[in-house]
C-alpha cells in the first residue's frame, strides 16, 4: 500500500494517480482474493475506520465511492473526468491517513468484527496532523 501511495504521489497523470490510490485502498481495506462488492466494502470500511461521527462517515463513504468510480472509468475507458481541482490530492491524503491509522492500530483491523459491531470508536487520525 505504501508503494502504491508513493506511485500515486509521483505520477504527473491524475488518472494514474487515482488508479494507484484506489489500489492502495483495496490493499488495506479489501479481502484477499474476493472482488465481490468491493466498492461497497471499501467505502464502508474506510468510513468506519476513519470517523466516528455519522455525517463524517457519510462524507468519507461518498468520497471513496467517487474515487472508485473514477478508478473504474480510467481502467475501463482509458480516460477520467475530474472536475474538482483537489480530488487527486484528497485521494492521496485519504490513503495516507488510512495507512497512518493502520500503523497506529498495529495492523489492519479485523474487518468482520468491526463491520458487525458497528462500534468503530477508534481515535481519528484525520484531525491529528
N, C-alpha and C positions, 0 to 999 in steps of 0.2 A: 504494500500500500504506500509505503514511503517512497519507493522508486517511482510509482505512478504519480504521486504528488509532485515529485521533482520534475518528471516529464511534463506534467501539466503546467508547471511554472516556467519551464524552459521554452515551450512552443511559442512561435510567433503567430501561428494559426489558431484562432479561437476555437474552431471546430475540433482540432486535435486536442486542445487543452480540455475541452468538455468531455471528450471520449476518455481521456486518461483520468480525469476527476471522477467520472462515473465508474470506471473500472476499480479505482481505489475504494469507492464506497461499496461496490459489490464484494470486494475482498474482505472488508471489515464487517459488513452488515448482512451479507448473503449466507446461504447454506452451501457447503461444498457439494458440487455436482448437481444441484437442483436449480432449474431455471423457472419452475412454476411460480407464478405470482410474484416474480422478482421485484417488479416496480412497487407493488403493494408492501412487500416485506421491507424494502429499503426505506420507503418513506415512513412506515410505522416505527421501525427500529431506530431510525435516526431521530425522529421526534421524541420517542421515549427516552433515548439515551441523553439527548442534549437539553431537554427542557422539562420543567415540572408543571408549568402553567399551561392550561388547555389552549388558550389563544396562541401562545408562543409555539406550542406543538403543531397547531394547525398551520402556522406560517412556515415552519420547517417542513412539514409534510407537503405543502403546496410547492415549495421551492424544489424539493427532491423530485416530486412528480414532474415538474417542468424541466429539471436537469436531465432526468431520464428520457423524457420525450425528445429533448434536443439531441441527446446522445443517439437515440434510435434514428432520428432524422438524418444525422450525419452519417451513421453507419450504413443505413439502407438507401439513402438518396444521394449521398455524397455532398450534401450542402446543408447549411444551417442558417436559420434566421434568428439573429439575436438583436432585439430592439433596445434592450436595457444596456446602457453603457458599461455597467459594472457587473453584469451577470457572471462572466467568466471569473473575475476576481472574487466574487462572492462564493462561487462554487469551490474554488481553490481554498478559500478561507474556511468554508464548512468542512471540507475534507481534513484540513489541518486541525480543526477543532475536534473532530471525531477521533483522529489519531491521538491527540493530547488527552482526550477523555479516556480512551482505552489504556493509554500508558499510566494515567493517574489511577485507574482502577486495577492495574496489574495484569491486564489482558482483556480479551474480548469477552463481553458478558455472556452468560447462559441465556440465549435468546428465548427459548420456550418459557423459561421461568419468568423472565422479565415481561414477555408478552401476556402471559396468562395471569400474572399477579396484578398487572395494571399499576404496580407501585414502583414507579421509576423515581424514587425520591433521592436520586443521586445528586451531588452538588454539581451545579452547572459551571462549566469552564468557559462558556461564551461570555460571561460577564467578567471573568478573571483574565486579564491580559498581562 
